[in-house]
Amino acid sequence: MMAGVVAAHNAGYSERANDIFDAFLRLIRFETQPGLGLVVRKRILNKRGVISYDTLRKLGRPLSWATEKDLTNLMARLDRRLEELEIRI
């Protein structure tokens, strides 16, 4: 994501850079909540097919049903916005 923002900015497309950043901002804020960070990041990577499982080592707690629902909603919104911006991830 940041590479896309920097590339657009360096090419003189500051509005596009802002659009890319804004598209990801809700998800960034969601995943940086205290106590959720790593489990949310691993779940995103799992949903995107980057890693095959999202379990944490000892002491890691799984996502609650409500948090999983919120994450799924945020990712769907992000996917729709990226499609509008013609960005592939």
Order of alpha helices (4+ residues) and beta strands (2+ residues): alpha-alpha-alpha-alpha
